[in-house]
């Protein structure tokens, strides 16, 4: 699977605290092996961001991504933040 990261995502990841970064990389390893692993709580979003999907990083932190092909072999992480920041 090819994984890209938007500038916005990289910037937010770098600014996040170490606990969030470590948690993201742990979840990324799970994501690489099974995109729908239950520990990720992977789900499609609704409304204005309906083309995105979300995975759970910690209890409150989420990473948003978009499928860049129909086979889910290429994705791009586009945003990172708390539930309230992302779903305003």
PDB file with SEQRES, HELIX, SHEET and CRYST1 records, atoms N, CA, C and O in Angstrom:
SEQRES   1 A   88  UNK UNK UNK UNK UNK UNK UNK UNK UNK UNK UNK UNK UNK          
SEQRES   2 A   88  UNK UNK UNK UNK UNK UNK UNK UNK UNK UNK UNK UNK UNK          
SEQRES   3 A   88  UNK UNK UNK UNK UNK UNK UNK UNK UNK UNK UNK UNK UNK          
SEQRES   4 A   88  UNK UNK UNK UNK UNK UNK UNK UNK UNK UNK UNK UNK UNK          
SEQRES   5 A   88  UNK UNK UNK UNK UNK UNK UNK UNK UNK UNK UNK UNK UNK          
SEQRES   6 A   88  UNK UNK UNK UNK UNK UNK UNK UNK UNK UNK UNK UNK UNK          
SEQRES   7 A   88  UNK UNK UNK UNK UNK UNK UNK UNK UNK UNK                      
HELIX    1 AA1 UNK A    7  UNK A   15  1                                   9    
HELIX    2 AA2 UNK A   18  UNK A   33  1                                  16    
HELIX    3 AA3 UNK A   38  UNK A   40  5                                   3    
HELIX    4 AA4 UNK A   47  UNK A   49  5                                   3    
HELIX    5 AA5 UNK A   83  UNK A   86  1                                   4    
SHEET    1 AA1 4 UNK A   2  UNK A   5  0                                        
SHEET    2 AA1 4 UNK A  74  UNK A  82  1                                        
SHEET    3 AA1 4 UNK A  61  UNK A  67 -1                                        
SHEET    4 AA1 4 UNK A  53  UNK A  56 -1                                        
CRYST1    1.000    1.000    1.000  90.00  90.00  90.00 P 1           1          
ATOM      1  N   UNK A   1       0.838  -1.180   0.000  1.00  0.00           N  
ATOM      2  CA  UNK A   1       0.000   0.000   0.000  1.00  0.00           C  
ATOM      3  C   UNK A   1       0.885   1.246   0.000  1.00  0.00           C  
ATOM      4  O   UNK A   1       1.859   1.338   0.747  1.00  0.00           O  
ATOM      5  N   UNK A   2       0.525   2.188  -0.844  1.00  0.00           N  
ATOM      6  CA  UNK A   2       1.234   3.464  -0.885  1.00  0.00           C  
ATOM      7  C   UNK A   2       0.501   4.448   0.026  1.00  0.00           C  
ATOM      8  O   UNK A   2      -0.719   4.594  -0.055  1.00  0.00           O  
ATOM      9  N   UNK A   3       1.259   5.120   0.893  1.00  0.00           N  
ATOM     10  CA  UNK A   3       0.672   6.089   1.817  1.00  0.00           C  
ATOM     11  C   UNK A   3       1.368   7.433   1.644  1.00  0.00           C  
ATOM     12  O   UNK A   3       2.589   7.533   1.765  1.00  0.00           O  
ATOM     13  N   UNK A   4       0.578   8.460   1.359  1.00  0.00           N  
ATOM     14  CA  UNK A   4       1.079   9.827   1.259  1.00  0.00           C  
ATOM     15  C   UNK A   4       0.522  10.641   2.425  1.00  0.00           C  
ATOM     16  O   UNK A   4      -0.410  10.224   3.113  1.00  0.00           O  
ATOM     17  N   UNK A   5       1.121  11.816   2.625  1.00  0.00           N  
ATOM     18  CA  UNK A   5       0.714  12.705   3.716  1.00  0.00           C  
ATOM     19  C   UNK A   5       0.638  14.124   3.179  1.00  0.00           C  
ATOM     20  O   UNK A   5       1.569  14.593   2.523  1.00  0.00           O  
ATOM     21  N   UNK A   6      -0.460  14.806   3.451  1.00  0.00           N  
ATOM     22  CA  UNK A   6      -0.588  16.203   3.027  1.00  0.00           C  
ATOM     23  C   UNK A   6       0.318  17.078   3.888  1.00  0.00           C  
ATOM     24  O   UNK A   6       0.724  16.679   4.979  1.00  0.00           O  
ATOM     25  N   UNK A   7       0.628  18.260   3.394  1.00  0.00           N  
ATOM     26  CA  UNK A   7       1.438  19.213   4.172  1.00  0.00           C  
ATOM     27  C   UNK A   7       0.756  19.540   5.500  1.00  0.00           C  
ATOM     28  O   UNK A   7       1.402  19.612   6.546  1.00  0.00           O  
ATOM     29  N   UNK A   8      -0.537  19.731   5.439  1.00  0.00           N  
ATOM     30  CA  UNK A   8      -1.314  20.042   6.642  1.00  0.00           C  
ATOM     31  C   UNK A   8      -1.166  18.927   7.676  1.00  0.00           C  
ATOM     32  O   UNK A   8      -0.966  19.192   8.862  1.00  0.00           O  
ATOM     33  N   UNK A   9      -1.267  17.680   7.218  1.00  0.00           N  
ATOM     34  CA  UNK A   9      -1.150  16.544   8.134  1.00  0.00           C  
ATOM     35  C   UNK A   9       0.241  16.497   8.763  1.00  0.00           C  
ATOM     36  O   UNK A   9       0.370  16.335   9.976  1.00  0.00           O  
ATOM     37  N   UNK A  10       1.271  16.636   7.948  1.00  0.00           N  
ATOM     38  CA  UNK A  10       2.651  16.589   8.451  1.00  0.00           C  
ATOM     39  C   UNK A  10       2.883  17.695   9.475  1.00  0.00           C  
ATOM     40  O   UNK A  10       3.493  17.467  10.519  1.00  0.00           O  
ATOM     41  N   UNK A  11       2.397  18.884   9.170  1.00  0.00           N  
ATOM     42  CA  UNK A  11       2.558  20.020  10.083  1.00  0.00           C  
ATOM     43  C   UNK A  11       1.885  19.738  11.429  1.00  0.00           C  
ATOM     44  O   UNK A  11       2.471  19.992  12.482  1.00  0.00           O  
ATOM     45  N   UNK A  12       0.662  19.216  11.395  1.00  0.00           N  
ATOM     46  CA  UNK A  12      -0.051  18.921  12.636  1.00  0.00           C  
ATOM     47  C   UNK A  12       0.616  17.783  13.407  1.00  0.00           C  
ATOM     48  O   UNK A  12       0.669  17.813  14.637  1.00  0.00           O  
ATOM     49  N   UNK A  13       1.122  16.787  12.696  1.00  0.00           N  
ATOM     50  CA  UNK A  13       1.800  15.672  13.362  1.00  0.00           C  
ATOM     51  C   UNK A  13       3.061  16.165  14.065  1.00  0.00           C  
ATOM     52  O   UNK A  13       3.335  15.772  15.199  1.00  0.00           O  
ATOM     53  N   UNK A  14       3.827  17.023  13.397  1.00  0.00           N  
ATOM     54  CA  UNK A  14       5.050  17.557  14.003  1.00  0.00           C  
ATOM     55  C   UNK A  14       4.748  18.415  15.229  1.00  0.00           C  
ATOM     56  O   UNK A  14       5.522  18.424  16.186  1.00  0.00           O  
ATOM     57  N   UNK A  15       3.624  19.138  15.204  1.00  0.00           N  
ATOM     58  CA  UNK A  15       3.263  20.011  16.324  1.00  0.00           C  
ATOM     59  C   UNK A  15       2.615  19.254  17.482  1.00  0.00           C  
ATOM     60  O   UNK A  15       2.547  19.768  18.598  1.00  0.00           O  
ATOM     61  N   UNK A  16       2.146  18.049  17.223  1.00  0.00           N  
ATOM     62  CA  UNK A  16       1.481  17.284  18.285  1.00  0.00           C  
ATOM     63  C   UNK A  16       2.509  16.790  19.299  1.00  0.00           C  
ATOM     64  O   UNK A  16       3.702  16.715  19.005  1.00  0.00           O  
ATOM     65  N   UNK A  17       2.034  16.456  20.485  1.00  0.00           N  
ATOM     66  CA  UNK A  17       2.969  15.998  21.513  1.00  0.00           C  
ATOM     67  C   UNK A  17       3.459  14.578  21.211  1.00  0.00           C  
ATOM     68  O   UNK A  17       2.896  13.876  20.371  1.00  0.00           O  
ATOM     69  N   UNK A  18       4.500  14.183  21.902  1.00  0.00           N  
ATOM     70  CA  UNK A  18       5.151  12.895  21.629  1.00  0.00           C  
ATOM     71  C   UNK A  18       4.184  11.721  21.786  1.00  0.00           C  
ATOM     72  O   UNK A  18       4.242  10.768  21.009  1.00  0.00           O  
ATOM     73  N   UNK A  19       3.305  11.780  22.769  1.00  0.00           N  
ATOM     74  CA  UNK A  19       2.343  10.700  23.005  1.00  0.00           C  
ATOM     75  C   UNK A  19       1.463  10.476  21.771  1.00  0.00           C  
ATOM     76  O   UNK A  19       1.191   9.334  21.399  1.00  0.00           O  
ATOM     77  N   UNK A  20       1.025  11.550  21.150  1.00  0.00           N  
ATOM     78  CA  UNK A  20       0.174  11.455  19.954  1.00  0.00           C  
ATOM     79  C   UNK A  20       0.978  10.908  18.780  1.00  0.00           C  
ATOM     80  O   UNK A  20       0.490  10.054  18.039  1.00  0.00           O  
ATOM     81  N   UNK A  21       2.203  11.391  18.605  1.00  0.00           N  
ATOM     82  CA  UNK A  21       3.044  10.894  17.506  1.00  0.00           C  
ATOM     83  C   UNK A  21       3.310   9.397  17.641  1.00  0.00           C  
ATOM     84  O   UNK A  21       3.197   8.653  16.668  1.00  0.00           O  
ATOM     85  N   UNK A  22       3.660   8.961  18.839  1.00  0.00           N  
ATOM     86  CA  UNK A  22       3.919   7.535  19.078  1.00  0.00           C  
ATOM     87  C   UNK A  22       2.654   6.721  18.801  1.00  0.00           C  
ATOM     88  O   UNK A  22       2.713   5.678  18.150  1.00  0.00           O  
ATOM     89  N   UNK A  23       1.516   7.199  19.295  1.00  0.00           N  
ATOM     90  CA  UNK A  23       0.244   6.504  19.073  1.00  0.00           C  
ATOM     91  C   UNK A  23      -0.083   6.431  17.583  1.00  0.00           C  
ATOM     92  O   UNK A  23      -0.565   5.404  17.105  1.00  0.00           O  
ATOM     93  N   UNK A  24       0.176   7.526  16.840  1.00  0.00           N  
ATOM     94  CA  UNK A  24      -0.101   7.510  15.402  1.00  0.00           C  
ATOM     95  C   UNK A  24       0.737   6.448  14.703  1.00  0.00           C  
ATOM     96  O   UNK A  24       0.206   5.680  13.901  1.00  0.00           O  
ATOM     97  N   UNK A  25       2.027   6.389  14.989  1.00  0.00           N  
ATOM     98  CA  UNK A  25       2.883   5.418  14.307  1.00  0.00           C  
ATOM     99  C   UNK A  25       2.515   3.982  14.665  1.00  0.00           C  
ATOM    100  O   UNK A  25       2.651   3.089  13.829  1.00  0.00           O  
ATOM    101  N   UNK A  26       2.057   3.744  15.878  1.00  0.00           N  
ATOM    102  CA  UNK A  26       1.573   2.405  16.247  1.00  0.00           C  
ATOM    103  C   UNK A  26       0.336   2.050  15.429  1.00  0.00           C  
ATOM    104  O   UNK A  26       0.222   0.939  14.910  1.00  0.00           O  
ATOM    105  N   UNK A  27      -0.587   3.003  15.319  1.00  0.00           N  
ATOM    106  CA  UNK A  27      -1.805   2.753  14.539  1.00  0.00           C  
ATOM    107  C   UNK A  27      -1.487   2.639  13.050  1.00  0.00           C  
ATOM    108  O   UNK A  27      -2.150   1.892  12.330  1.00  0.00           O  
ATOM    109  N   UNK A  28      -0.484   3.372  12.589  1.00  0.00           N  
ATOM    110  CA  UNK A  28      -0.086   3.286  11.186  1.00  0.00           C  
ATOM    111  C   UNK A  28       0.410   1.884  10.852  1.00  0.00           C  
ATOM    112  O   UNK A  28       0.118   1.369   9.773  1.00  0.00           O  
ATOM    113  N   UNK A  29       1.152   1.264  11.755  1.00  0.00           N  
ATOM    114  CA  UNK A  29       1.614  -0.112  11.531  1.00  0.00           C  
ATOM    115  C   UNK A  29       0.436  -1.073  11.415  1.00  0.00           C  
ATOM    116  O   UNK A  29       0.444  -1.973  10.575  1.00  0.00           O  
ATOM    117  N   UNK A  30      -0.568  -0.883  12.254  1.00  0.00           N  
ATOM    118  CA  UNK A  30      -1.776  -1.707  12.163  1.00  0.00           C  
ATOM    119  C   UNK A  30      -2.475  -1.439  10.832  1.00  0.00           C  
ATOM    120  O   UNK A  30      -2.905  -2.370  10.151  1.00  0.00           O  
ATOM    121  N   UNK A  31      -2.584  -0.167  10.467  1.00  0.00           N  
ATOM    122  CA  UNK A  31      -3.236   0.260   9.224  1.00  0.00           C  
ATOM    123  C   UNK A  31      -2.576  -0.393   8.011  1.00  0.00           C  
ATOM    124  O   UNK A  31      -3.262  -0.849   7.096  1.00  0.00           O  
ATOM    125  N   UNK A  32      -1.254  -0.436   8.004  1.00  0.00           N  
ATOM    126  CA  UNK A  32      -0.526  -1.026   6.871  1.00  0.00           C  
ATOM    127  C   UNK A  32      -0.828  -2.517   6.713  1.00  0.00           C  
ATOM    128  O   UNK A  32      -0.889  -3.029   5.595  1.00  0.00           O  
ATOM    129  N   UNK A  33      -1.015  -3.205   7.834  1.00  0.00           N  
ATOM    130  CA  UNK A  33      -1.253  -4.647   7.746  1.00  0.00           C  
ATOM    131  C   UNK A  33      -2.726  -4.992   7.516  1.00  0.00           C  
ATOM    132  O   UNK A  33      -3.031  -5.986   6.856  1.00  0.00           O  
ATOM    133  N   UNK A  34      -3.641  -4.180   8.056  1.00  0.00           N  
ATOM    134  CA  UNK A  34      -5.073  -4.423   7.866  1.00  0.00           C  
ATOM    135  C   UNK A  34      -5.824  -3.111   8.058  1.00  0.00           C  
ATOM    136  O   UNK A  34      -6.063  -2.677   9.185  1.00  0.00           O  
ATOM    137  N   UNK A  35      -6.184  -2.502   6.967  1.00  0.00           N  
ATOM    138  CA  UNK A  35      -6.814  -1.183   6.980  1.00  0.00           C  
ATOM    139  C   UNK A  35      -8.126  -1.158   7.777  1.00  0.00           C  
ATOM    140  O   UNK A  35      -8.539  -0.107   8.266  1.00  0.00           O  
ATOM    141  N   UNK A  36      -8.771  -2.312   7.904  1.00  0.00           N  
ATOM    142  CA  UNK A  36     -10.049  -2.379   8.620  1.00  0.00           C  
ATOM    143  C   UNK A  36      -9.943  -3.085   9.973  1.00  0.00           C  
ATOM    144  O   UNK A  36     -10.951  -3.553  10.500  1.00  0.00           O  
ATOM    145  N   UNK A  37      -8.747  -3.167  10.537  1.00  0.00           N  
ATOM    146  CA  UNK A  37      -8.572  -3.751  11.868  1.00  0.00           C  
ATOM    147  C   UNK A  37      -9.480  -3.013  12.854  1.00  0.00           C  
ATOM    148  O   UNK A  37      -9.555  -1.785  12.830  1.00  0.00           O  
ATOM    149  N   UNK A  38     -10.159  -3.748  13.706  1.00  0.00           N  
ATOM    150  CA  UNK A  38     -11.128  -3.146  14.632  1.00  0.00           C  
ATOM    151  C   UNK A  38     -10.505  -2.125  15.567  1.00  0.00           C  
ATOM    152  O   UNK A  38     -11.186  -1.200  16.008  1.00  0.00           O  
ATOM    153  N   UNK A  39      -9.226  -2.276  15.876  1.00  0.00           N  
ATOM    154  CA  UNK A  39      -8.558  -1.328  16.777  1.00  0.00           C  
ATOM    155  C   UNK A  39      -8.477   0.072  16.183  1.00  0.00           C  
ATOM    156  O   UNK A  39      -8.293   1.045  16.915  1.00  0.00           O  
ATOM    157  N   UNK A  40      -8.612   0.183  14.868  1.00  0.00           N  
ATOM    158  CA  UNK A  40      -8.548   1.487  14.197  1.00  0.00           C  
ATOM    159  C   UNK A  40      -9.890   2.220  14.208  1.00  0.00           C  
ATOM    160  O   UNK A  40      -9.937   3.438  14.036  1.00  0.00           O  
ATOM    161  N   UNK A  41     -10.961   1.489  14.408  1.00  0.00           N  
ATOM    162  CA  UNK A  41     -12.308   2.070  14.326  1.00  0.00           C  
ATOM    163  C   UNK A  41     -12.479   2.862  13.031  1.00  0.00           C  
ATOM    164  O   UNK A  41     -13.034   3.960  13.033  1.00  0.00           O  
ATOM    165  N   UNK A  42     -11.998   2.296  11.934  1.00  0.00           N  
ATOM    166  CA  UNK A  42     -12.027   2.918  10.618  1.00  0.00           C  
ATOM    167  C   UNK A  42     -13.472   3.074  10.154  1.00  0.00           C  
ATOM    168  O   UNK A  42     -14.244   2.116  10.154  1.00  0.00           O  
ATOM    169  N   UNK A  43     -13.826   4.305   9.757  1.00  0.00           N  
ATOM    170  CA  UNK A  43     -15.179   4.529   9.272  1.00  0.00           C  
ATOM    171  C   UNK A  43     -15.235   5.687   8.287  1.00  0.00           C  
ATOM    172  O   UNK A  43     -14.418   6.608   8.317  1.00  0.00           O  
ATOM    173  N   UNK A  44     -16.234   5.601   7.412  1.00  0.00           N  
ATOM    174  CA  UNK A  44     -16.488   6.644   6.420  1.00  0.00           C  
ATOM    175  C   UNK A  44     -17.176   7.816   7.112  1.00  0.00           C  
ATOM    176  O   UNK A  44     -17.974   7.629   8.032  1.00  0.00           O  
ATOM    177  N   UNK A  45     -16.857   9.020   6.659  1.00  0.00           N  
ATOM    178  CA  UNK A  45     -17.443  10.219   7.260  1.00  0.00           C  
ATOM    179  C   UNK A  45     -18.637  10.705   6.449  1.00  0.00           C  
ATOM    180  O   UNK A  45     -18.858  10.266   5.320  1.00  0.00           O  
ATOM    181  N   UNK A  46     -19.394  11.609   7.034  1.00  0.00           N  
ATOM    182  CA  UNK A  46     -20.612  12.139   6.410  1.00  0.00           C  
ATOM    183  C   UNK A  46     -20.511  13.648   6.227  1.00  0.00           C  
ATOM    184  O   UNK A  46     -19.562  14.284   6.685  1.00  0.00           O  
ATOM    185  N   UNK A  47     -21.494  14.198   5.559  1.00  0.00           N  
ATOM    186  CA  UNK A  47     -21.582  15.649   5.401  1.00  0.00           C  
ATOM    187  C   UNK A  47     -20.548  16.202   4.440  1.00  0.00           C  
ATOM    188  O   UNK A  47     -20.262  15.600   3.405  1.00  0.00           O  
ATOM    189  N   UNK A  48     -19.985  17.359   4.790  1.00  0.00           N  
ATOM    190  CA  UNK A  48     -19.038  18.054   3.915  1.00  0.00           C  
ATOM    191  C   UNK A  48     -17.743  17.275   3.709  1.00  0.00           C  
ATOM    192  O   UNK A  48     -17.021  17.516   2.741  1.00  0.00           O  
ATOM    193  N   UNK A  49     -17.449  16.351   4.606  1.00  0.00           N  
ATOM    194  CA  UNK A  49     -16.207  15.574   4.493  1.00  0.00           C  
ATOM    195  C   UNK A  49     -16.503  14.108   4.173  1.00  0.00           C  
ATOM    196  O   UNK A  49     -15.778  13.211   4.603  1.00  0.00           O  
ATOM    197  N   UNK A  50     -17.578  13.878   3.413  1.00  0.00           N  
ATOM    198  CA  UNK A  50     -18.022  12.516   3.132  1.00  0.00           C  
ATOM    199  C   UNK A  50     -17.054  11.715   2.261  1.00  0.00           C  
ATOM    200  O   UNK A  50     -17.169  10.491   2.191  1.00  0.00           O  
ATOM    201  N   UNK A  51     -16.118  12.367   1.606  1.00  0.00           N  
ATOM    202  CA  UNK A  51     -15.141  11.644   0.790  1.00  0.00           C  
ATOM    203  C   UNK A  51     -13.960  11.138   1.624  1.00  0.00           C  
ATOM    204  O   UNK A  51     -13.064  10.481   1.094  1.00  0.00           O  
ATOM    205  N   UNK A  52     -13.958  11.443   2.926  1.00  0.00           N  
ATOM    206  CA  UNK A  52     -12.858  11.049   3.808  1.00  0.00           C  
ATOM    207  C   UNK A  52     -13.252   9.886   4.701  1.00  0.00           C  
ATOM    208  O   UNK A  52     -14.430   9.580   4.883  1.00  0.00           O  
ATOM    209  N   UNK A  53     -12.219   9.243   5.255  1.00  0.00           N  
ATOM    210  CA  UNK A  53     -12.395   8.201   6.261  1.00  0.00           C  
ATOM    211  C   UNK A  53     -11.588   8.596   7.487  1.00  0.00           C  
ATOM    212  O   UNK A  53     -10.668   9.409   7.395  1.00  0.00           O  
ATOM    213  N   UNK A  54     -11.928   8.026   8.625  1.00  0.00           N  
ATOM    214  CA  UNK A  54     -11.273   8.367   9.882  1.00  0.00           C  
ATOM    215  C   UNK A  54     -10.788   7.109  10.585  1.00  0.00           C  
ATOM    216  O   UNK A  54     -11.454   6.074  10.564  1.00  0.00           O  
ATOM    217  N   UNK A  55      -9.611   7.212  11.213  1.00  0.00           N  
ATOM    218  CA  UNK A  55      -9.156   6.149  12.107  1.00  0.00           C  
ATOM    219  C   UNK A  55      -8.888   6.758  13.480  1.00  0.00           C  
ATOM    220  O   UNK A  55      -8.532   7.931  13.599  1.00  0.00           O  
ATOM    221  N   UNK A  56      -9.064   5.950  14.497  1.00  0.00           N  
ATOM    222  CA  UNK A  56      -8.867   6.365  15.877  1.00  0.00           C  
ATOM    223  C   UNK A  56      -7.384   6.268  16.229  1.00  0.00           C  
ATOM    224  O   UNK A  56      -6.767   5.220  16.041  1.00  0.00           O  
ATOM    225  N   UNK A  57      -6.815   7.359  16.739  1.00  0.00           N  
ATOM    226  CA  UNK A  57      -5.416   7.368  17.173  1.00  0.00           C  
ATOM    227  C   UNK A  57      -5.343   7.174  18.684  1.00  0.00           C  
ATOM    228  O   UNK A  57      -4.598   6.321  19.166  1.00  0.00           O  
ATOM    229  N   UNK A  58      -6.105   7.952  19.425  1.00  0.00           N  
ATOM    230  CA  UNK A  58      -6.263   7.777  20.877  1.00  0.00           C  
ATOM    231  C   UNK A  58      -7.753   7.928  21.157  1.00  0.00           C  
ATOM    232  O   UNK A  58      -8.556   7.977  20.226  1.00  0.00           O  
ATOM    233  N   UNK A  59      -8.120   8.002  22.408  1.00  0.00           N  
ATOM    234  CA  UNK A  59      -9.527   8.167  22.741  1.00  0.00           C  
ATOM    235  C   UNK A  59     -10.176   9.359  22.064  1.00  0.00           C  
ATOM    236  O   UNK A  59     -11.340   9.284  21.671  1.00  0.00           O  
ATOM    237  N   UNK A  60      -9.440  10.467  21.917  1.00  0.00           N  
ATOM    238  CA  UNK A  60     -10.012  11.685  21.339  1.00  0.00           C  
ATOM    239  C   UNK A  60      -9.378  12.088  20.009  1.00  0.00           C  
ATOM    240  O   UNK A  60      -9.974  12.872  19.271  1.00  0.00           O  
ATOM    241  N   UNK A  61      -8.208  11.586  19.683  1.00  0.00           N  
ATOM    242  CA  UNK A  61      -7.499  11.994  18.468  1.00  0.00           C  
ATOM    243  C   UNK A  61      -7.841  11.092  17.292  1.00  0.00           C  
ATOM    244  O   UNK A  61      -7.962   9.875  17.434  1.00  0.00           O  
ATOM    245  N   UNK A  62      -7.996  11.722  16.111  1.00  0.00           N  
ATOM    246  CA  UNK A  62      -8.323  11.015  14.878  1.00  0.00           C  
ATOM    247  C   UNK A  62      -7.368  11.433  13.765  1.00  0.00           C  
ATOM    248  O   UNK A  62      -6.826  12.538  13.771  1.00  0.00           O  
ATOM    249  N   UNK A  63      -7.176  10.532  12.816  1.00  0.00           N  
ATOM    250  CA  UNK A  63      -6.444  10.841  11.588  1.00  0.00           C  
ATOM    251  C   UNK A  63      -7.415  10.622  10.433  1.00  0.00           C  
ATOM    252  O   UNK A  63      -8.058   9.576  10.342  1.00  0.00           O  
ATOM    253  N   UNK A  64      -7.518  11.615   9.554  1.00  0.00           N  
ATOM    254  CA  UNK A  64      -8.412  11.531   8.409  1.00  0.00           C  
ATOM    255  C   UNK A  64      -7.609  11.228   7.158  1.00  0.00           C  
ATOM    256  O   UNK A  64      -6.513  11.752   6.960  1.00  0.00           O  
ATOM    257  N   UNK A  65      -8.176  10.370   6.315  1.00  0.00           N  
ATOM    258  CA  UNK A  65      -7.491  10.031   5.071  1.00  0.00           C  
ATOM    259  C   UNK A  65      -8.496   9.884   3.941  1.00  0.00           C  
ATOM    260  O   UNK A  65      -9.703   9.777   4.159  1.00  0.00           O  
ATOM    261  N   UNK A  66      -7.959   9.883   2.728  1.00  0.00           N  
ATOM    262  CA  UNK A  66      -8.772   9.711   1.530  1.00  0.00           C  
ATOM    263  C   UNK A  66      -8.180   8.567   0.715  1.00  0.00           C  
ATOM    264  O   UNK A  66      -6.961   8.425   0.618  1.00  0.00           O  
ATOM    265  N   UNK A  67      -9.057   7.756   0.131  1.00  0.00           N  
ATOM    266  CA  UNK A  67      -8.620   6.705  -0.789  1.00  0.00           C  
ATOM    267  C   UNK A  67      -8.326   7.366  -2.133  1.00  0.00           C  
ATOM    268  O   UNK A  67      -9.181   8.050  -2.695  1.00  0.00           O  
ATOM    269  N   UNK A  68      -7.123   7.160  -2.642  1.00  0.00           N  
ATOM    270  CA  UNK A  68      -6.751   7.783  -3.912  1.00  0.00           C  
ATOM    271  C   UNK A  68      -6.945   6.853  -5.101  1.00  0.00           C  
ATOM    272  O   UNK A  68      -6.719   7.248  -6.245  1.00  0.00           O  
ATOM    273  N   UNK A  69      -7.363   5.620  -4.835  1.00  0.00           N  
ATOM    274  CA  UNK A  69      -7.729   4.713  -5.914  1.00  0.00           C  
ATOM    275  C   UNK A  69      -8.851   3.803  -5.431  1.00  0.00           C  
ATOM    276  O   UNK A  69      -9.124   3.733  -4.233  1.00  0.00           O  
ATOM    277  N   UNK A  70      -9.495   3.114  -6.351  1.00  0.00           N  
ATOM    278  CA  UNK A  70     -10.644   2.272  -6.001  1.00  0.00           C  
ATOM    279  C   UNK A  70     -10.261   0.997  -5.262  1.00  0.00           C  
ATOM    280  O   UNK A  70     -11.106   0.385  -4.608  1.00  0.00           O  
ATOM    281  N   UNK A  71      -9.020   0.597  -5.356  1.00  0.00           N  
ATOM    282  CA  UNK A  71      -8.582  -0.665  -4.757  1.00  0.00           C  
ATOM    283  C   UNK A  71      -8.017  -0.489  -3.350  1.00  0.00           C  
ATOM    284  O   UNK A  71      -7.567  -1.456  -2.736  1.00  0.00           O  
ATOM    285  N   UNK A  72      -8.037   0.728  -2.844  1.00  0.00           N  
ATOM    286  CA  UNK A  72      -7.494   1.076  -1.522  1.00  0.00           C  
ATOM    287  C   UNK A  72      -6.025   0.655  -1.420  1.00  0.00           C  
ATOM    288  O   UNK A  72      -5.581   0.163  -0.383  1.00  0.00           O  
ATOM    289  N   UNK A  73      -5.287   0.854  -2.501  1.00  0.00           N  
ATOM    290  CA  UNK A  73      -3.855   0.567  -2.505  1.00  0.00           C  
ATOM    291  C   UNK A  73      -3.035   1.844  -2.371  1.00  0.00           C  
ATOM    292  O   UNK A  73      -1.813   1.795  -2.231  1.00  0.00           O  
ATOM    293  N   UNK A  74      -3.717   2.988  -2.414  1.00  0.00           N  
ATOM    294  CA  UNK A  74      -3.043   4.275  -2.313  1.00  0.00           C  
ATOM    295  C   UNK A  74      -3.938   5.214  -1.517  1.00  0.00           C  
ATOM    296  O   UNK A  74      -5.058   5.510  -1.932  1.00  0.00           O  
ATOM    297  N   UNK A  75      -3.446   5.679  -0.377  1.00  0.00           N  
ATOM    298  CA  UNK A  75      -4.215   6.591   0.473  1.00  0.00           C  
ATOM    299  C   UNK A  75      -3.360   7.800   0.825  1.00  0.00           C  
ATOM    300  O   UNK A  75      -2.132   7.759   0.745  1.00  0.00           O  
ATOM    301  N   UNK A  76      -4.033   8.873   1.214  1.00  0.00           N  
ATOM    302  CA  UNK A  76      -3.328  10.061   1.691  1.00  0.00           C  
ATOM    303  C   UNK A  76      -3.961  10.512   2.998  1.00  0.00           C  
ATOM    304  O   UNK A  76      -5.167  10.751   3.067  1.00  0.00           O  
ATOM    305  N   UNK A  77      -3.131  10.628   4.041  1.00  0.00           N  
ATOM    306  CA  UNK A  77      -3.595  11.203   5.295  1.00  0.00           C  
ATOM    307  C   UNK A  77      -3.628  12.713   5.112  1.00  0.00           C  
ATOM    308  O   UNK A  77      -2.633  13.322   4.718  1.00  0.00           O  
ATOM    309  N   UNK A  78      -4.793  13.319   5.405  1.00  0.00           N  
ATOM    310  CA  UNK A  78      -4.985  14.735   5.104  1.00  0.00           C  
ATOM    311  C   UNK A  78      -5.178  15.624   6.326  1.00  0.00           C  
ATOM    312  O   UNK A  78      -4.994  16.838   6.233  1.00  0.00           O  
ATOM    313  N   UNK A  79      -5.545  15.047   7.474  1.00  0.00           N  
ATOM    314  CA  UNK A  79      -5.762  15.873   8.660  1.00  0.00           C  
ATOM    315  C   UNK A  79      -5.599  15.036   9.917  1.00  0.00           C  
ATOM    316  O   UNK A  79      -5.761  13.816   9.904  1.00  0.00           O  
ATOM    317  N   UNK A  80      -5.274  15.726  11.004  1.00  0.00           N  
ATOM    318  CA  UNK A  80      -5.042  15.094  12.294  1.00  0.00           C  
ATOM    319  C   UNK A  80      -5.515  16.050  13.372  1.00  0.00           C  
ATOM    320  O   UNK A  80      -5.247  17.249  13.302  1.00  0.00           O  
ATOM    321  N   UNK A  81      -6.212  15.534  14.360  1.00  0.00           N  
ATOM    322  CA  UNK A  81      -6.649  16.400  15.450  1.00  0.00           C  
ATOM    323  C   UNK A  81      -7.615  15.698  16.374  1.00  0.00           C  
ATOM    324  O   UNK A  81      -7.905  14.511  16.225  1.00  0.00           O  
ATOM    325  N   UNK A  82      -8.107  16.465  17.336  1.00  0.00           N  
ATOM    326  CA  UNK A  82      -9.088  15.913  18.260  1.00  0.00           C  
ATOM    327  C   UNK A  82     -10.438  15.817  17.560  1.00  0.00           C  
ATOM    328  O   UNK A  82     -10.672  16.447  16.529  1.00  0.00           O  
ATOM    329  N   UNK A  83     -11.297  15.032  18.134  1.00  0.00           N  
ATOM    330  CA  UNK A  83     -12.633  14.852  17.573  1.00  0.00           C  
ATOM    331  C   UNK A  83     -13.326  16.201  17.379  1.00  0.00           C  
ATOM    332  O   UNK A  83     -13.904  16.457  16.322  1.00  0.00           O  
ATOM    333  N   UNK A  84     -13.270  17.058  18.388  1.00  0.00           N  
ATOM    334  CA  UNK A  84     -13.962  18.355  18.289  1.00  0.00           C  
ATOM    335  C   UNK A  84     -13.314  19.295  17.272  1.00  0.00           C  
ATOM    336  O   UNK A  84     -14.010  20.110  16.667  1.00  0.00           O  
ATOM    337  N   UNK A  85     -12.008  19.201  17.072  1.00  0.00           N  
ATOM    338  CA  UNK A  85     -11.330  20.036  16.071  1.00  0.00           C  
ATOM    339  C   UNK A  85     -11.724  19.621  14.654  1.00  0.00           C  
ATOM    340  O   UNK A  85     -11.939  20.475  13.793  1.00  0.00           O  
ATOM    341  N   UNK A  86     -11.818  18.339  14.415  1.00  0.00           N  
ATOM    342  CA  UNK A  86     -12.039  17.832  13.067  1.00  0.00           C  
ATOM    343  C   UNK A  86     -13.499  17.844  12.637  1.00  0.00           C  
ATOM    344  O   UNK A  86     -13.799  18.018  11.456  1.00  0.00           O  
ATOM    345  N   UNK A  87     -14.403  17.660  13.584  1.00  0.00           N  
ATOM    346  CA  UNK A  87     -15.823  17.522  13.246  1.00  0.00           C  
ATOM    347  C   UNK A  87     -16.627  18.710  13.737  1.00  0.00           C  
ATOM    348  O   UNK A  87     -17.599  18.537  14.472  1.00  0.00           O  
ATOM    349  N   UNK A  88     -16.238  19.915  13.343  1.00  0.00           N  
ATOM    350  CA  UNK A  88     -16.939  21.145  13.751  1.00  0.00           C  
ATOM    351  C   UNK A  88     -18.244  21.285  13.014  1.00  0.00           C  
ATOM    352  O   UNK A  88     -18.972  22.255  13.224  1.00  0.00           O  
TER     353      UNK A  88                                                      
END                                                                             
